[in-house]
Amino acid sequence: MIEHQFEDRGMVVADHLDAARDQLRTERVAVAAKILAAGRFALARMAELGHAFEDMIVDDWELAAAELGAELGISRGRACTLITQGRDLIVRLPALADVFAQGAVDLRVLRVILHRVALIVDPDVMSVIDTQLAEQATSWNALSDERIGDLVDWMVVDVDPEAVRRAREARRGRRITVEPVGDGMVEIYGRVDAAKGAVFDQGLDALARTTCPADPRTFQERRADSVDALTAGAKSIPCLCGRPECPAADNEVAKGQFVIHLLGERDSVIEAHTGHADEPSDDEQRTDTTPDARHGDNADRDTVDPVKAIQPARPTPPALIPGYGVITGEALVDLIPQATIRPVPAATDLGTERGYHPSRGLTDFIRCRDLTCRWPGCTVAVARCDIDHTTPWPYGPTHPSNTKLYCRIHHLIKTFHCGPGGWTDQQHLDGTLTLTAPNGRTYTTKPDGAVFFPRLAVPTAELGPITVPPPAPGRERAAPKRSRTRTQNRAYRIAHERAHNRAAIEADPPPF
């Protein structure tokens, strides 16, 4: 009886293991189907456009990515990645595409493969590699990225030595990334030249050692707190021991030339600044704070951000740094003494303005209300966005009910690929935006700022009837142009890297 029970439990556990394995295969099939569908859509859409906009900033590729991103609710970058992966599989690696579609190859393996074969330009060579990959890649799912790269290079070097990705590509991968991780923190990671990395590392060490031994932070915490000081060129960081006799009491406060924008509730900012909350008047319900990363007397007095009300006795509420996440009330208290505080006007205080460019007050309101590009799926932060007139100026007014944020690419798409057969957008009084794609599908986005600060969603004034003439014929061709097409850029980069590889081979030929 007992033995039978153990056997039953073992069978249940095995069933769960089998289910996990089967779901992994199902997941791979679904991912492959999505990527291949994205590639087929882009190829069909660009063929439909007749490659008419290849010389424009908003080319056929961008138009396809805009539609795909809106439909899937993903960023432009992710949409472009899906298109690239799908197109490369369909056009360059059809045999590998077949096994990928069956769930036999993981997406991680595919990413490494696509990168390592990117320099191959001869279709016959590509066909040979494609056949080998279709036969062998199914056994690579458990391997590391480095081992997969080595195996692909082993194939490539035998038929096209100039197409092997060499050490020079490491420098082209240089980057620094700052990503919010919640709780008022970000992660900083990247890839830099070794010498520069050593300077950065040793600089943080040196600054972290400038406090006295009684500083309550760990050495690693002091290194983290030294990043802004190092960026600003400071020679020390403030010690936090709090002792009157601290030998590091005169350590300097970092003074740089950078400004960060921080959005907080009006009363929380006032309380953090003065130690007590204030009662908001009817015409001053929201404030804008702009903490200054310079932490010095030369703060930029033209910086901005919003604010709202809380109960005075409660702990200081958190605030928001657009693009970087939420910071705690405690951190806000530390930042406010170095901040310039400016109110954001209420929606009801803003009316129609003369001219195309919005005033500072209207600009602040739009940026704080929207926070990001309003295109479906786009997450480009406010600092990299333009203010767009929903109904084009001068037919539509410069008014909070007719203005919102778009990143530069989506602004160009809306401006030059609009009207019948193009994109149209409709702005609602609470800032909600409805976009209609060329295929007739509609998408709705809501302003991010209103999620954090509900008063920013207070309806703006309703505009009267507006008559807008139809877009001029050939409007698309008036958009900014590229110096080289996307295809030419890609060919140039490949030729450049192959030339370096060829020179390296000729300078050090194999000993056989």
N, C-alpha and C positions, 0 to 999 in steps of 0.2 A: 504493500500500500504506500509506504513512504517512498520507496524507490520510484513508483509510478508517478507520484507527485513531483519529484525532482525532474523526471523526464518531461512532464508537461511544462514545467517552468522553463526548462532548457529549450523546448520547442518554441515557446512564446518569445524568449529572448532572441532566438535565431530568426523568428519571423520579423522582429523589429529590425534586425540587422539586414535582412533581405529587403525590407521596405526602404531602408535608408539607401541601399545600393540602387534599387529601382528608381527611387525619386531623384537620385543624382543623375541617372541616365535621362530621365524625363526632363529634368532641369536643363541639361545640356542640349537636348533636342529643342526645347522651347527657346533657349538663347540663340541657337543656330538659326531657327526659323525667323526670329526677329531680325537678326543681322542680315540674313539673305533677303528678307522682305524689304528692309530698308535700302539695300543695294539695288534691288530690282525697281523699287519705286523711284529712286534717284536717277537711274539710267533711263527709265521711261519718261520721267518728267523733263529731264534735260534734252532728250531727243524730241519731245513735244515742243519745247521752247526753241528747238532748232539751233541751239548753241549761239543764239543771237546776242547774248550779253557777256561773252567770254572776256571782252576787253573792259568790262565795267567793274568797279569795286563790288557792287552787288551783281555778281555773275550768276550763271545758271545754277552753279553749285550752292550759292547762298540762298537762292530762291527755293531750291529743293529742301535745304536744311531748315529754312524757316517754316515750311509746311510740316516737315517731319517733327521738328521740335514742338510745334504747337499741338499736333495730334497726340504725341506721346507725353507731353508735359515735361520735356527735358530741355536742358540748356542747349545753346547753339553748339558749344564744344562737344557735348555728348552726341548730338545729332550728326555732326560732321564725322565723329569717330565711327559711328554706325555705318554711315555712307561709305567711308573709306574702307572699312573692313569688308562690307558686303560687296562693294564694287571689285576689290582686289580678288576676293574669292571667285566671283562670277567670271571676271574677265581674265585673270592671270592664273588662278589655281582651281580650275573646275573639278579636277579629281579630288583634291583635298576638300573642296566644298561638299562633295557627296558624302564623304565619311564624317565630316563635321556635322552635316544635317542629320546623320543617323545617331548623333550623340556619342560618337566614339572618341572624340577629341575635345578636351576641355578648352574653354575660352582663354585661360592663361597660356596654354601651349600655343594656341593660335596667335596671340599677341606677339609672342617671341618670334614665331615663324615669320609673320608678316614684316616685322622689323628687320630680320636678318636677310630676307630676300629682296628688300626694297631696291637695291642697286642693280638688279638684273634687268637688262633692257632687251636682250635678244629673245624673241618668242620661242625659238627652238630650245634654248637653254632653259627657259622658264618651264617648258613642257617636260623636260627631263627631270627637273627638280620637283615639279608637281607630282609626277608619277612616283618618285621615291618617297615624297612626303606622305602621299596617300597610303603607301604600303607600311611606312614605319611610324608615323606620328601617333598612331593609336596605342602604341606601347610606351609613350612618353609622359602620360598623365601624372605619374608619381615622381617624375624627375624634377630637379631644381631648374630654375630659369637659366642658370649658368650652363648646366649640362645640356639643356635643350639647345641653347645658342651654339655650343661647341658642335653638337651633332649636325645642325643645319650648316654651319660654316664648313664642316668636313665634306658635306655634299657639294657646296658651292665652290670651294677652292679647287675641286677636281675638274670643274667644267668652265668656271669663269673667275679666275683668281682676283681680278679687279673688282669684283662685286662683294668681296668679303668685307664686312664692317670691321674696321680696324680701330686701334687705340685712339686715333684722332677724334673719333665720334664721341668719345667721353667728354671732351671739352665742349662739344656742341650740346651736350646734355646739361650744361651748367644752369642752375636755377636756385632760387630761394623761394620757399612757399610758406605762407602764414595762414593757418586754418583755425577757425574757432572750434573749440572742443567743449564748450559749455562751462558753467560756473565762473564766468568772467575770465577764462583762460584761453590761450591759443597755443597751438603747436607750431614751432618753427623748424623746418627741415629743408635740406637742399643739397646741392652738389656744386662745389667750387674748386678752384685750383688748390693744390695741396699747400702751396706757400701762403696763399691768402687764408686758408683754413687755419694754418698754424698761427698766423698773426691774430686772427679772431679769437682763437682758443686761449692764447697766452694773454691777450688783452683782457679777456674776462677774468682770468686768474688774477692778474695784477690788480684790477679794480676790486675784486672780491676780498683781497688782502688789505685794503686800505682802512677797514673798520678796526675798532679795538677788539680785544678778545672777548669782551662781555656782550658783544652783539648777539641777540637771541637767535639769529638765523643760522642755518647750516651753511657750509661753504657752497654747496650746490645752489641753495636758495639765493645766496649773495651773488653768485655768478648770474643767475637768472635776472636778478634785480639790477645787474650792471649793463644789460643790453642797451637801454636807452642812453645811459651815460657814455658807453663806448661809441654809440652812433653820434652823439653830440660832441664828442671830443673831450669829455671831462677826464680829469686825472684821478678822481676819487668818487666814492659814493657816500651818502650820509650814513652815519652809524646810528643804529636804533636802540642802543643800550639805555639811553635816557639819563645817564649819570651826569651831574654837573661837572665832574672832574674828568670826563671822557677826553682822552688825548686826541681823538678824532672828531671832536665837536666842531671844528672849523672846516671839515670836509665840504667841498663845494657841491652845489646842486646843479645837475646837468642843465646846460643852456644850449639848445640846438635851434634849428630853423624849421621846425616841423609843427604842424597844427593837426590835432585830431578833433573830430566832431563827436560830441557826446549828447545824447538825447535823454532827458530825464523829466520827471514830474516837477511842476513849478515849485510846490511847497518843499519837495525833497531837496531841490537845489538850494532854495533859500535857507532851509534848516541846516544843510551841510555847510553853508557859507557863514551863517550868523549864529547857529546854535539853537534857533527856535523857528517854528513855522510861522507863516503869515497868512492872513485871511485874504483870498483872492477877491479883487473887485470884479464887477460885472464885465468890465471892458478889458480885464487883464487876467484871463483864465489860464493861459498857457505861456510857458516861458521856454526859452531856447538857451541851452548852455553849450559852450564850445570849449572844453578843456584843451589846454595848450600843452603839447608834448615838449615845448621848449622849457617849461617850468621856470621862466625868467621874466624879467621886466619888459622884454621886447616883444611881448605877445602880440600877435596879429589881431587888431581890433575889428577886423571885418569878417570874422568867422562866425559860424552859426549852429543852432539846433533846438528841439522843442521841449515842453514841460507841462505838467498837469497837477491836480491837487490831491492831498492825502490828509489824514488826521494827524495833528501835531504830535500827539503822544506816542504814536507808533514808531517802530524802528524805521530808519531811512530806507525807502524803497530802492530797488535796483535802478540802474540806468542802462542805456543802450549805446554801444559804439557801432554805427552802421557798417556792416560787412565783417565785423569781428565778434559780435555777440554781446551778451548781457554782462554787466559788471555789478558787483554787490554794492549795497548801500555803504558799507565800510570803505570800499575802494573809492566810491564817489566822494566821501568826506575827505579823503586824501587828495583827490584831484581838484576839487572846487577852488581851493585857495589860489591855484595857478590858472584859473579859467576866466575867460571872458563870458559873461552871461548876457544873452539877448533873447527877448521874448519872440515867440512865433505868433503871428497874428491869427486870430480865430477866423474860421471860414466866413462868418457873418460880417467881419470887419473888412473883407476884401471885395472890391467891385471891379468894374471894367476899367482897364488902364489904356492909356494912349500909347500907340507904338507897338512894335513887334516884340521887343525885349521886355520881359516882366521885371517889375521892381524887385528890390532886395526882399521886401516883405513877402511878396507873392512867390518869389523863388524859394524862400525858406519854407513856406507852407507846402509847396508842391514836393520839395525834396523830403521833408519830414513825413508827409502823408504817404508818399509812394515808397521811398527807401531803395527800390530797385527798378530796373526796366520792367515795364508793364506787359511786355510780350509774353504770351503763354509759355511757361517753362523757363523763361530767361531769368537769371539771377545776378546779372551785372549790377554792381553796387552803384549807389547814387553818385559817387564821385566820378564815375565813368559814363554818366548818362547825360543826354540832352533833354531840354524841355521842349516838348512838341505841342503845337496847336492841333487839337483833335479835328476841328473844322478849320481848314487852312486860313491863316491871316492873309489879307485883311477882311475876308468874308466872315470869319469867326473871330471873336474878340480875344484879347489877352485878358483872361478871366479864370478864376479857379475852376469853373465848371467846364472850361474848354482847354485845359492844359494838363499835361502829365509827363512822366518820364519814359523815354526810350533810349536804349543804348544806340551807339552811332549806326551800326549795321541795320537794326530794326527801324531806326528813324529814317534811314535812306529808303528802305523797302516801302515803308508807309507813304513816304513823300513821292517817290517816283514810280511805284508799282501799285497805284491806287485806282479806285473807280471800277467801272464794269470790267470784269475779267481779272481784277487785281484784288488787293486787300482794302477793306473798309473798317473803320472803327467807330464806335458810339460810346460816348462818355456819359455816365449817369451821375446824379447829383451827389451821391455818397462816395464818388471816386471809382466805383465799379466800372470796368471797361469791357465791352463786348466787341470782339473782332470777328470779322467774316473773311474766310480765306477764299482764294480764287476758285476753289472747288465747291464753295457754298457752305462749307462746314463752319460752325460758330464756336467761339471759345470765350470764356469769361474769366477775368482776373480781378482780384480785389486788392486794394492798396495795403501793403505790408505794415506801414506805419500805424494805420488805424487799428491793427490787431494789438499793438503794444500801447497805443494811446487812443482810446475810443473817441475822444473828442475831435480827433482829426477826421472822423467819419461823419461829423455833423453835416447834413446836406448843404451844399453851396447853393447860391441863388440860381433860379431857373432862367435860362436864356430864351429870348423870344425867337420867332421863326427866322431861319437863316436861309438865304438862297445862295447856292454855290454853283458856278458854271461847271460843266463837265471838264475833266482833265484834258489838256491839249493833246492832240494826236502826237505820237512819238515822244511823249514825256519821258519814257524810260531812258531814251538815249541822251537826255540832258543830265543824267546822274554823273558823278565823278568817275573818271576812268583810271584803269590800272596802267602802269608803265610796262608791265609784262603780264600775260595771261597766267592763270593758275597752272595750266599745262606747261607753259614756258618756264615758270619758276621751278616747277618740279624737275623738269628736264635739266635745267641749269644746275640745281643742287646735286642731282645724281651725277652729271658729267664732272662737276667740280670734285666730288668725293672720289669718283673713279680715277680721275687724273692724279690725285694724291696717292691713291693706292698703287697706280701704275709706276709712279716715280719711286715709291718705296720698294717695289719689286725689282725695278731696274737697278736701284742702288745696292740692293742686297739680294742677288739672285739665289735661288735654291742650289745647294751643293750637289746637284745630280743632273 
